[in-house]
């Protein structure tokens, strides 16, 4: 029997261990499959694209971002162009997709000196700016991320900045970090104080999509709770044009004719893009708006294939199938693919055949295929993230924008081998009873392939409508310099004039979802017209009666003063009860704390609904004033005003101790608790001494160990004493009569 008992115990332990192991496996599988939310996006692309909304307008309007060579980079433009593709040191193409403002940089915003900024590769500068903008668009103040485990994953290609000749002596100490690829990610982490993984990726034209893949993996493994991912390319010199001219791989007009019979080569371009990623569960918990989710991604390599730089069809098929398998989807579950589509005679047919062999099979509806490169050219390390931003915008608007320059689909592709159609015209993206989904492909010249599957986010429960209110609102604008402040105001004026967002919502976002920097201005507006006029005047540097501007000095200490009786008035707090949820919630806490001890209703008193005789009673006025002060302190704390010290007079001392505790975040419950045994359980106890002695000064409340410095750390909770005659106090003594509690 003893042996049987031991055997049973052993089997129980084994089964329990097995169940725990199975549960852990399920948890790991769930973590591996959890969607990654895109909560913020920023981009700078050819054609004047300064953000995701600009990009959407460009593709909807069939915009063309190709332009002439830039004239501000020291290129010898006269000697550079030659129509003869065999002439060395020249380019037979004189157009591309350029960021003509790539030299501009708000160095002061990031605490970078002008000298160091000059030595920095423009790709590093753009990635800093895009990271800041992506976080702002996510409603995240970048300053608040200092010390967090946020990761940074960016793709860049060495484009030869500061390598064309001798470096000026004053820059020699900065060019090492300014041009090193690893610093592109490390500098973002350094400037923002991020302590998650920081990785720079160079897989050529697939770099930014590979960076997103690595970021998603790190999030799922718990290596970081948020990640910035993207890439940037700025061509410091014309080397790429000269190299590909020798290979005759450039389009003569600089435009990518993706998947078209007219394709005659690629068109080089520049760009930058960054997305903010979180696990979907974290994004929901943090209240961040989810733009789309990364359902799955995959990366592989061509290996020993048909050439070091030649695309490999079987490898492209494998990376697509791997991404679909990771997502648990079939090819028919994906509606559209944003292809690599460089416009080369060799690459496009190979890619199209791989798509036909994978996505083109076993589907009732055809897969739509297009490429952003037809609008802006091949942005190299930024190509993948630019395609992601395009498809997220398409998903949100329910429209598939057209691919340009397609005369007829490439005759080198057997389009009958699968169900795929080119997006030569704009198409509606219908709902089919499941989420909209898109694939995005990027293939690097070194053979590294990446494929990512985007999915429409699950619908959130409809939030209760918030009344934006009416009346005057303050629009807060800030920047690191006067010039940046003017530029910010100008952009905000244009946005305010174009949007139908209520001014109150806009004012709230400016105050709570953006960093407040040293150069500041407030535009006080009661209408959209006043707001646009005031912001416009600020942007132009003109005086306006609705604009107040100035510079923030060194931060001083903040003290909240809590007054005694006499500061009250009829109806105080009435409007705040209606307009401020924070104020109303704190008043409700105080009302619940008072209710067992009083024969009157705090909320009715504050709303002016109680008997006038009741409101005149001092035993009502003092607790009501106390509650209003505690609630006001909570309102200040909710907008970031946290006191370094508090001071109070009379019952204001109690409010200071309760409402000022830990940044005015505590409720008034502790100050309203009356633990003396004779009072316990008897209504009307609060202020009983006042009613017995109604003359002024009849009741005082003092802190028994009160003579301490304001703001001193580590002080113990105060003990309160009720006295039945005027208390006398001085800097060295406190007098009174009554029983200590």
C-alpha distance (Angstrom), angle and dihedral (degrees) to the residues before:
residue distance angle dihedral
X1 . . .
X2 3.80 . .
X3 3.80 90.4 .
X4 3.81 91.3 49.9
X5 3.80 90.8 50.8
X6 3.79 91.5 50.7
X7 3.80 90.0 48.2
X8 3.81 91.6 51.2
X9 3.81 91.3 49.5
X10 3.78 90.3 48.3
X11 3.81 92.9 49.7
X12 3.81 90.4 48.3
X13 3.79 90.6 53.2
X14 3.81 91.8 47.1
X15 3.81 92.1 49.3
X16 3.81 91.5 47.0
X17 3.81 90.6 50.6
X18 3.79 90.3 48.1
X19 3.81 91.7 51.1
X20 3.81 90.8 49.2
X21 3.80 90.3 49.0
X22 3.81 91.8 49.5
X23 3.80 90.7 48.8
X24 3.80 90.8 50.6
X25 3.81 90.9 49.3
X26 3.80 89.8 51.5
X27 3.81 90.3 49.3
X28 3.80 91.8 49.8
X29 3.79 91.5 48.0
X30 3.80 90.4 49.6
X31 3.81 90.8 50.1
X32 3.79 90.8 49.0
X33 3.80 91.6 51.6
X34 3.81 98.9 40.7
X35 3.81 110.6 124.3
X36 3.78 117.5 -115.8
X37 3.79 114.9 -130.7
X38 3.79 123.7 -137.4
X39 3.80 103.6 -145.6
X40 3.80 101.4 165.4
X41 3.82 138.9 23.2
X42 3.80 137.1 -174.0
X43 3.78 132.4 173.9
X44 3.76 144.4 169.9
X45 3.81 113.8 -158.1
X46 3.82 140.1 159.7
X47 3.77 119.1 -76.6
X48 3.81 94.6 51.9
X49 3.82 93.1 -66.3
X50 3.81 107.1 163.6
X51 3.80 98.5 165.7
X52 3.81 146.3 -4.4
X53 3.82 93.3 -76.1
X54 3.82 90.9 53.2
X55 3.79 89.3 50.0
X56 3.79 90.8 52.0
X57 3.80 91.7 51.4
X58 3.80 90.6 49.1
X59 3.81 95.3 53.1
X60 3.81 94.6 40.5
X61 3.81 90.4 52.3
X62 3.82 93.2 45.3
X63 3.81 88.2 -115.1
X64 3.79 123.4 -173.9
X65 3.82 118.7 -142.6
X66 3.81 97.1 -174.7
X67 3.81 116.0 117.5
X68 3.79 142.7 156.1
X69 3.81 123.3 -69.0
X70 3.83 113.7 -75.2
X71 3.78 115.6 -98.6
X72 3.83 98.4 -154.1
X73 3.83 102.0 67.5
X74 3.76 102.3 76.0
X75 3.80 94.2 -106.9
X76 3.80 114.5 153.5
X77 3.78 92.9 -125.9
X78 3.81 95.9 -179.8
X79 3.80 93.0 54.3
X80 3.80 95.5 36.4
X81 3.80 99.2 66.2
X82 3.79 121.7 69.7
X83 3.79 124.8 153.3
X84 3.82 90.4 -142.2
X85 3.86 106.8 94.0
X86 3.82 90.7 -160.0
X87 3.78 96.3 59.0
X88 3.79 107.9 104.4
X89 3.78 121.6 -131.3
X90 3.79 92.8 27.3
X91 3.78 141.2 89.6
X92 3.77 124.9 -133.5
X93 3.83 87.5 -153.8
X94 3.80 123.1 70.0
X95 3.80 100.0 -179.3
X96 3.79 138.4 70.7
X97 3.79 144.1 140.0
X98 3.81 105.9 -73.6
X99 3.79 138.2 178.3
X100 3.78 96.6 -134.6
X101 3.81 91.7 -172.5
X102 3.80 95.0 50.5
X103 3.81 90.8 118.4
X104 3.82 92.0 62.4
X105 3.78 115.9 95.4
X106 3.81 134.7 163.4
X107 3.80 94.6 -137.7
X108 3.80 94.0 168.2
X109 3.79 91.9 61.9
X110 3.80 89.5 64.2
X111 3.80 97.7 38.4
X112 3.81 92.8 -109.6
X113 3.81 121.0 145.2
X114 3.82 119.3 -124.6
X115 3.81 90.7 -114.5
X116 3.80 93.4 53.4
X117 3.80 91.1 44.2
X118 3.81 90.8 57.8
X119 3.81 90.4 51.9
X120 3.83 92.5 50.4
X121 3.77 120.1 98.0
X122 3.84 106.9 -112.3
X123 3.80 86.7 -124.7
X124 3.81 89.4 65.9
X125 3.79 90.5 47.5
X126 3.80 92.7 50.8
X127 3.79 93.1 47.8
X128 3.81 90.6 53.3
X129 3.80 91.2 50.7
X130 3.80 93.9 44.0
X131 3.81 91.3 49.6
X132 3.80 90.8 52.5
X133 3.81 92.8 46.7
X134 3.80 94.4 45.4
X135 3.81 90.5 53.1
X136 3.80 91.4 47.7
X137 3.79 90.8 50.8
X138 3.79 87.6 52.1
X139 3.82 89.4 54.4
X140 3.80 91.8 -111.4
X141 3.80 123.0 134.3
X142 3.81 103.7 -136.4
X143 3.81 90.6 -149.4
X144 3.82 90.6 64.0
X145 3.83 92.4 60.2
X146 3.80 94.1 70.2
X147 3.80 109.1 127.7
X148 3.82 93.3 13.4
X149 3.80 124.7 127.9
X150 3.82 92.0 -114.8
X151 3.82 111.6 149.3
X152 3.80 129.5 -142.2
X153 3.81 123.1 -149.0
X154 3.81 117.5 173.2
X155 3.78 136.7 165.4
X156 3.80 122.0 -141.4
X157 3.79 136.9 159.8
X158 3.78 121.8 -147.6
X159 3.79 103.3 -107.2
X160 3.81 96.5 178.6
X161 3.78 102.2 -102.2
X162 3.85 112.8 176.0
X163 3.81 92.6 4.0
X164 3.80 100.4 98.9
X165 3.80 96.9 89.0
X166 3.81 145.3 -26.7
X167 3.78 115.7 -24.6
X168 3.82 116.0 -125.7
X169 3.82 110.1 -106.9
X170 3.81 93.0 -118.8
X171 3.82 90.5 58.8
X172 3.80 99.5 45.2
X173 3.79 93.1 95.3
X174 3.80 93.1 54.8
X175 3.81 107.0 40.3
X176 3.81 93.7 78.3
X177 3.78 94.0 64.6
X178 3.78 92.4 27.4
X179 3.79 94.0 63.8
X180 3.82 103.5 28.1
X181 3.79 113.5 110.6
X182 3.80 96.0 -141.2
X183 3.80 90.2 59.1
X184 3.81 91.1 60.9
X185 3.81 88.6 77.5
X186 3.80 97.2 25.7
X187 3.79 93.1 55.9
X188 3.81 91.6 55.4
X189 3.80 89.7 52.3
X190 3.81 91.0 46.1
X191 3.80 96.7 48.3
X192 3.82 94.4 45.8
X193 3.81 95.7 35.6
X194 3.81 94.0 -120.3
X195 3.80 116.7 166.9
X196 3.81 102.6 -171.1
X197 3.81 123.4 98.9
X198 3.82 116.1 -55.5
X199 3.81 115.1 -159.0
X200 3.80 132.4 172.2
X201 3.80 115.2 -156.5
X202 3.80 127.9 -159.5
X203 3.79 111.6 -178.1
X204 3.80 90.5 136.8
X205 3.81 113.3 -121.0
X206 3.81 94.5 2.4
X207 3.82 93.1 54.0
X208 3.80 101.1 108.7
X209 3.80 94.6 44.2
X210 3.81 90.1 49.0
X211 3.82 87.4 50.0
X212 3.81 89.9 54.6
X213 3.80 90.3 48.6
X214 3.82 91.6 52.6
X215 3.80 91.4 45.9
X216 3.81 91.5 52.6
X217 3.80 90.7 50.0
X218 3.81 91.8 49.8
X219 3.81 91.1 50.4
X220 3.79 93.2 50.1
X221 3.82 91.3 48.6
X222 3.77 91.8 50.4
X223 3.80 94.8 -116.1
X224 3.81 88.6 130.4
X225 3.80 136.2 6.8
X226 3.82 94.9 -144.3
X227 3.79 133.1 18.1
X228 3.78 139.7 -163.2
X229 3.80 111.6 -147.4
X230 3.79 133.6 175.3
X231 3.77 144.2 87.0
X232 3.78 146.2 -114.9
X233 3.79 140.1 -150.6
X234 3.79 128.3 -171.1
X235 3.78 117.8 167.2
X236 3.79 106.7 -135.4
X237 3.79 90.9 -175.6
X238 3.80 137.4 17.3
X239 3.80 94.4 -108.1
X240 3.81 95.8 117.8
X241 3.80 90.7 55.5
X242 3.79 92.4 50.0
X243 3.82 94.7 46.0
X244 3.79 95.0 49.8
X245 3.78 91.7 42.6
X246 3.80 88.0 64.6
X247 3.82 88.3 52.7
X248 3.83 91.5 46.1
X249 3.81 87.2 -129.8
X250 3.82 98.6 131.1
X251 3.80 127.8 97.9
X252 3.79 108.2 -116.1
X253 3.80 92.5 -131.8
X254 3.81 94.6 39.9
X255 3.82 93.8 -113.3
X256 3.80 127.9 123.0
X257 3.81 110.7 -129.2
X258 3.79 94.5 -163.4
X259 3.84 115.6 -152.1
X260 3.80 91.0 -15.3
X261 3.77 130.8 132.3
X262 3.80 86.8 -126.0
X263 3.82 92.4 60.3
X264 3.80 109.9 134.0
X265 3.80 104.1 164.4
X266 3.76 142.2 -52.7
X267 3.80 128.8 -61.2
X268 3.78 116.5 -137.8
X269 3.78 119.0 -131.6
X270 3.78 143.1 166.4
X271 3.75 132.2 -128.2
X272 3.77 149.0 136.7
X273 3.77 134.6 -141.5
X274 3.81 137.9 171.4
X275 3.80 131.7 -175.6
X276 3.80 128.9 -164.5
X277 3.80 113.0 -131.5
X278 3.80 133.0 -165.9
X279 3.76 135.6 163.1
X280 3.80 105.8 -89.6
X281 3.81 92.3 -119.3
X282 3.82 90.7 52.3
X283 3.80 92.4 47.9
X284 3.81 90.6 52.9
X285 3.79 92.2 46.7
X286 3.81 92.1 48.3
X287 3.80 92.2 49.6
X288 3.81 94.3 -120.1
X289 3.78 119.6 154.8
X290 3.81 109.5 -111.6
X291 3.81 112.0 -139.5
X292 3.82 96.1 -178.9
X293 3.77 139.6 -33.0
X294 3.78 131.3 -117.5
X295 3.77 100.5 -129.8
X296 3.81 94.7 -175.3
X297 3.79 143.4 -28.4
X298 3.79 137.7 -164.6
X299 3.80 138.1 -165.7
X300 3.81 130.3 -164.7
X301 3.80 142.3 154.5
X302 3.80 134.9 -117.0
X303 3.79 91.6 -132.2
X304 3.82 117.3 -174.6
X305 3.79 95.6 -5.2
X306 3.78 137.7 139.9
X307 3.80 93.8 -52.6
X308 3.79 142.6 -22.8
X309 3.79 94.4 -101.8
X310 3.82 100.8 23.4
X311 3.84 118.9 104.1
X312 3.78 115.7 -111.4
X313 3.81 118.0 -142.7
X314 3.83 99.3 -161.0
X315 3.81 90.9 51.1
X316 3.79 90.7 50.6
X317 3.78 90.0 51.1
X318 3.80 90.7 50.6
X319 3.81 94.7 51.3
X320 3.82 91.1 49.7
X321 3.80 92.9 49.0
X322 3.80 90.5 46.9
X323 3.82 91.7 53.3
X324 3.81 91.0 48.3
X325 3.79 90.8 49.4
X326 3.82 91.6 49.2
X327 3.81 88.8 51.9
X328 3.80 93.7 45.4
X329 3.81 90.0 -125.9
X330 3.78 137.6 131.2
X331 3.82 122.2 -132.5
X332 3.81 89.5 -105.1
X333 3.82 89.9 61.3
X334 3.83 90.6 69.7
X335 3.80 119.2 75.8
X336 3.79 104.8 -169.6
X337 3.79 141.9 9.8
X338 3.79 124.5 -145.6
X339 3.78 95.3 -148.6
X340 3.77 132.1 -153.9
X341 3.81 88.1 -117.2
X342 3.80 101.5 167.2
X343 3.81 93.2 169.6
X344 3.79 96.0 -119.7
X345 3.79 120.3 144.3
X346 3.81 91.1 -128.6
X347 3.81 104.1 37.7
X348 3.79 104.6 44.0
X349 3.83 97.0 55.7
X350 3.83 90.8 48.7
X351 3.79 91.2 50.3
X352 3.82 93.5 45.6
X353 3.81 91.7 51.3
X354 3.82 90.4 50.5
X355 3.81 90.1 51.6
X356 3.80 91.6 48.0
X357 3.81 90.3 51.5
X358 3.81 92.8 51.3
X359 3.79 115.8 22.0
X360 3.79 93.9 22.7
X361 3.80 94.9 66.2
X362 3.81 132.6 85.4
X363 3.77 98.4 6.9
X364 3.79 135.4 124.2
X365 3.81 96.4 -153.8
X366 3.78 122.0 48.9
X367 3.79 120.9 -109.1
X368 3.79 112.5 -115.1
X369 3.81 116.2 -132.9
X370 3.80 129.8 -164.4
X371 3.80 143.4 140.7
X372 3.81 134.5 -139.2
X373 3.80 88.5 -146.9
X374 3.80 88.5 79.0
X375 3.83 87.5 67.2
X376 3.78 104.0 38.8
X377 3.80 108.9 9.5
X378 3.79 129.6 -115.6
X379 3.80 108.1 -38.2
X380 3.82 91.5 -170.2
X381 3.85 110.7 -155.7
X382 3.83 89.9 19.4
X383 3.82 95.9 47.7
X384 3.80 97.4 95.5
X385 3.79 98.1 48.3
X386 3.82 90.6 43.6
X387 3.80 88.8 55.8
X388 3.80 90.3 48.7
X389 3.81 92.1 52.7
X390 3.81 90.5 48.5
X391 3.80 92.5 52.3
X392 3.81 93.8 44.8
X393 3.80 88.3 54.7
X394 3.81 91.2 46.8
X395 3.81 90.0 50.3
X396 3.79 92.3 50.7
X397 3.82 93.3 48.3
X398 3.82 96.5 40.2
X399 3.81 92.7 -128.2
X400 3.82 132.6 114.0
X401 3.83 108.2 -146.4
X402 3.81 120.5 -142.1
X403 3.79 128.9 -98.7
X404 3.80 111.9 -127.9
X405 3.81 135.4 -134.5
X406 3.82 96.7 29.9
X407 3.79 108.6 143.5
X408 3.81 92.9 169.1
X409 3.81 130.4 -20.9
X410 3.81 111.8 -85.5
X411 3.79 111.8 -77.9
X412 3.83 88.5 -148.4
X413 3.81 89.3 71.7
X414 3.80 125.0 76.5
X415 3.80 95.8 -136.6
X416 3.80 90.7 179.3
X417 3.83 89.6 69.8
X418 3.80 91.7 82.1
X419 3.80 146.2 -2.0
X420 3.82 103.9 -83.5
X421 3.80 128.9 131.4
X422 3.79 129.3 -171.6
X423 3.79 117.9 -121.5
X424 3.78 96.3 -121.9
X425 3.81 89.7 148.4
X426 3.78 132.9 32.6
X427 3.80 113.1 -88.8
X428 3.76 133.2 -164.3
X429 3.79 112.3 -115.9
X430 3.80 101.2 -138.1
X431 3.76 127.5 -158.4
X432 3.78 112.3 -114.2
X433 3.79 102.6 -176.7
X434 3.80 93.7 -83.2
X435 3.82 133.3 69.8
X436 3.80 118.4 -75.0
X437 3.80 110.3 -106.3
X438 3.79 135.2 -168.0
X439 3.78 135.2 -174.7
X440 3.82 122.0 -143.0
X441 3.80 122.2 -160.8
X442 3.80 132.2 -163.3
X443 3.79 126.2 174.9
X444 3.80 123.5 -169.7
X445 3.78 124.5 -142.6
X446 3.82 87.8 -125.0
X447 3.81 90.5 60.9
X448 3.82 101.7 -99.0
X449 3.80 110.7 136.2
X450 3.81 127.9 -166.0
X451 3.79 132.6 -173.5
X452 3.78 126.7 -177.5
X453 3.81 131.5 -172.5
X454 3.80 118.5 -146.2
X455 3.78 123.2 -162.8
X456 3.77 134.9 -166.9
X457 3.82 108.6 -105.1
X458 3.79 119.5 -108.6
X459 3.77 113.0 -95.7
X460 3.78 115.6 -96.0
X461 3.79 122.1 -137.8
X462 3.76 109.3 -90.8
X463 3.78 109.3 -98.0
X464 3.76 120.1 -130.9
X465 3.79 108.4 -96.0
X466 3.78 112.7 -101.6
X467 3.76 117.0 -141.7
X468 3.82 103.7 -128.4
X469 3.77 90.2 -156.4
X470 3.76 127.1 -143.3
X471 3.75 135.7 -103.9
X472 3.77 135.0 62.3
X473 3.81 119.0 -18.0
X474 3.83 131.4 -174.6
X475 3.82 116.2 -123.6
X476 3.80 106.6 -157.1
X477 3.81 117.4 -153.2
X478 3.80 123.0 -179.4
X479 3.79 138.8 170.0
X480 3.78 141.5 161.3
X481 3.82 95.0 -104.3
X482 3.80 140.6 20.9
X483 3.80 91.9 -108.2
X484 3.80 91.9 50.3
X485 3.81 90.4 47.6
X486 3.80 90.8 54.3
X487 3.79 91.6 47.8
X488 3.78 91.8 48.2
X489 3.79 91.0 50.2
X490 3.79 92.4 49.4
X491 3.80 92.6 52.1
X492 3.79 91.2 45.4
X493 3.81 90.8 50.9
X494 3.80 90.5 54.8
X495 3.80 91.7 46.6
X496 3.80 93.6 47.4
X497 3.78 91.0 51.6
X498 3.81 93.0 50.4
X499 3.81 101.1 42.8
X500 3.79 130.2 75.5
X501 3.81 91.7 -151.8
X502 3.83 108.6 131.9
X503 3.79 113.0 -103.4
X504 3.81 91.0 -123.7
X505 3.80 91.0 57.8
X506 3.78 90.9 47.1
X507 3.81 91.1 49.9
X508 3.80 90.8 49.7
X509 3.81 92.5 50.7
X510 3.80 92.6 48.7
X511 3.78 90.8 52.3
X512 3.80 101.8 40.0
X513 3.81 106.4 27.2
X514 3.79 103.0 44.1
X515 3.77 134.0 61.6
X516 3.81 114.5 -99.9
X517 3.81 105.2 -133.2
X518 3.80 132.4 -169.7
X519 3.81 101.0 -93.2
X520 3.79 105.7 65.1
X521 3.76 142.5 175.5
X522 3.78 135.0 175.8
X523 3.78 122.2 -152.6
X524 3.80 109.9 -158.7
X525 3.80 108.0 -153.7
X526 3.75 135.7 170.3
X527 3.81 95.5 -174.1
X528 3.78 140.0 25.3
X529 3.80 89.9 -106.6
X530 3.80 91.7 54.9
X531 3.79 90.5 47.0
X532 3.81 93.8 51.5
X533 3.81 91.8 45.3
X534 3.80 93.4 48.2
X535 3.79 94.6 45.7
X536 3.79 90.4 46.0
X537 3.81 91.2 52.3
X538 3.79 90.2 49.4
X539 3.79 90.6 50.0
X540 3.82 91.2 51.3
X541 3.79 93.4 45.4
X542 3.81 93.0 -115.3
X543 3.79 127.3 143.1
X544 3.78 117.2 -107.5
X545 3.81 131.9 176.9
X546 3.82 90.2 -132.1
X547 3.82 95.4 53.0
X548 3.79 126.9 84.0
X549 3.81 116.1 -178.3
X550 3.77 136.6 175.2
X551 3.77 147.6 130.9
X552 3.77 124.2 -88.4
X553 3.77 113.3 -122.5
X554 3.76 127.3 -154.4
X555 3.78 110.9 -48.3
X556 3.79 112.4 -102.2
X557 3.76 129.9 -161.8
X558 3.80 119.2 -78.2
X559 3.81 123.3 -137.3
X560 3.80 125.7 -172.8
X561 3.80 115.3 -151.7
X562 3.81 117.6 -151.6
X563 3.85 110.9 -162.6
X564 3.76 128.8 -151.9
X565 3.78 130.9 -124.1
X566 3.77 115.4 -40.0
X567 3.78 97.6 54.4
X568 3.81 93.2 86.4
X569 3.79 128.5 101.1
X570 3.77 135.2 -177.3
X571 3.79 111.6 -82.5
X572 3.80 95.9 15.4
X573 3.81 110.8 163.2
X574 3.81 93.1 12.3
X575 3.82 95.3 120.8
X576 3.80 92.6 41.5
X577 3.79 89.9 54.9
X578 3.80 87.6 60.7
X579 3.81 100.3 37.6
X580 3.82 106.2 33.1
X581 3.82 119.3 61.1
X582 3.82 89.4 -171.2
X583 3.81 92.5 54.9
X584 3.80 92.7 44.4
X585 3.81 92.9 49.2
X586 3.80 93.0 51.0
X587 3.82 92.2 47.0
X588 3.80 88.0 51.4
X589 3.82 89.9 53.4
X590 3.79 90.6 51.3
X591 3.81 91.0 46.5
X592 3.81 90.8 54.1
X593 3.80 90.5 48.7
X594 3.83 92.4 50.0
X595 3.78 97.3 42.6
X596 3.85 97.8 82.8
X597 3.81 92.2 52.0
X598 3.80 105.4 38.9
X599 3.79 139.9 60.8
X600 3.82 94.5 -144.1
X601 3.82 137.5 69.6
X602 3.81 116.9 -114.3
X603 3.80 95.2 -155.1
X604 3.79 92.3 50.3
X605 3.80 89.9 50.4
X606 3.80 92.4 52.1
X607 3.78 93.5 45.6
X608 3.81 90.4 51.9
X609 3.80 91.3 -117.3
X610 3.82 96.6 118.6
X611 3.80 127.3 92.0
X612 3.84 109.5 -74.6
X613 3.81 90.4 -131.4
X614 3.80 89.3 56.0
X615 3.79 92.1 51.4
X616 3.79 90.3 53.9
X617 3.81 92.8 58.7
X618 3.78 114.1 105.5
X619 3.82 91.7 -142.5
X620 3.83 86.9 61.7
X621 3.78 97.6 40.2
X622 3.78 95.5 54.3
X623 3.85 99.1 51.5
X624 3.82 89.8 41.0
X625 3.81 91.4 51.9
X626 3.78 89.1 46.5
X627 3.82 91.1 53.8
X628 3.81 93.1 47.7
X629 3.81 91.4 51.1
X630 3.80 92.9 49.1
X631 3.80 90.8 48.0
X632 3.81 92.7 47.6
X633 3.80 89.7 52.0
X634 3.80 88.7 54.0
X635 3.81 90.6 51.6
X636 3.80 90.9 52.5
X637 3.80 90.4 48.6
X638 3.81 91.4 50.6
X639 3.82 90.0 61.0
X640 3.79 94.4 45.7
X641 3.80 102.6 -93.1
X642 3.80 102.1 134.2
X643 3.81 115.9 172.3
X644 3.76 123.9 -128.5
X645 3.80 88.2 -157.9
X646 3.80 140.3 4.2
X647 3.79 132.0 -149.7
X648 3.78 129.8 -172.2
X649 3.79 142.5 -177.0
X650 3.79 124.6 -144.1
X651 3.83 109.2 -32.3
X652 3.80 84.9 -3.2
X653 3.80 85.9 76.0
X654 3.79 89.1 64.3
X655 3.80 91.4 45.7
X656 3.81 89.7 49.6
X657 3.78 91.5 52.3
X658 3.80 93.0 47.7
X659 3.80 105.2 29.7
X660 3.79 95.2 38.1
X661 3.78 95.7 49.0
X662 3.83 114.4 118.8
X663 3.77 95.8 -5.3
X664 3.81 96.8 -36.4
X665 3.75 89.6 -63.4
X666 3.80 100.4 122.2
X667 3.77 124.1 96.4
X668 3.77 123.6 -119.2
X669 3.80 93.1 -114.9
X670 3.81 95.2 103.6
X671 3.80 93.1 52.4
X672 3.80 92.2 49.0
X673 3.80 97.0 49.3
X674 3.81 112.5 108.9
X675 3.80 107.5 -165.8
X676 3.87 98.6 174.6
X677 3.83 106.8 123.4
X678 3.83 97.4 -130.2
X679 3.79 89.9 56.4
X680 3.78 98.3 46.0
X681 3.79 111.8 113.5
X682 3.83 96.0 3.8
X683 3.79 119.6 117.7
X684 3.77 116.3 -136.5
X685 3.79 93.4 34.3
X686 3.80 94.4 123.8
X687 3.78 108.4 91.3
X688 3.82 93.6 2.9
X689 3.77 90.2 138.9
X690 3.77 89.6 53.1
X691 3.77 92.5 55.2
X692 3.80 90.6 50.8
X693 3.80 92.1 49.2
X694 3.81 106.2 27.9
X695 3.78 95.5 170.1
X696 3.83 115.9 111.9
X697 3.77 114.0 -81.8
X698 3.78 94.0 18.9
X699 3.76 94.1 132.8
X700 3.80 129.2 39.7
X701 3.75 131.0 175.5
X702 3.78 118.0 -155.5
X703 3.76 135.5 -179.3
X704 3.80 107.1 -119.5
X705 3.83 93.5 -142.8
X706 3.78 93.6 33.0
X707 3.80 105.4 136.7
X708 3.82 98.1 90.1
X709 3.77 132.2 120.9
X710 3.81 115.0 -89.5
X711 3.78 111.9 -104.8
X712 3.82 94.2 19.2
X713 3.80 110.4 156.6
X714 3.77 124.6 -126.1
X715 3.81 99.4 26.0
X716 3.80 117.1 159.7
X717 3.81 123.8 -119.7
X718 3.79 110.4 -82.2
X719 3.83 124.8 -110.3
X720 3.79 113.7 -137.7
X721 3.80 128.2 -141.0
X722 3.83 125.2 -161.3
X723 3.79 113.6 -149.9
X724 3.80 127.8 -168.1
X725 3.78 99.1 -148.4
X726 3.80 133.6 42.3
X727 3.78 112.2 -61.4
X728 3.74 118.5 -135.2
X729 3.76 119.7 -152.3
X730 3.75 137.8 172.9
X731 3.76 138.2 173.8
X732 3.80 91.3 -80.2
X733 3.81 106.1 27.8
X734 3.79 142.5 36.4
X735 3.77 119.6 -157.6
X736 3.79 132.0 -168.2
X737 3.74 145.9 124.1
X738 3.79 130.3 -117.0
X739 3.77 143.0 79.0
X740 3.79 117.5 -62.0
X741 3.80 114.2 -125.9
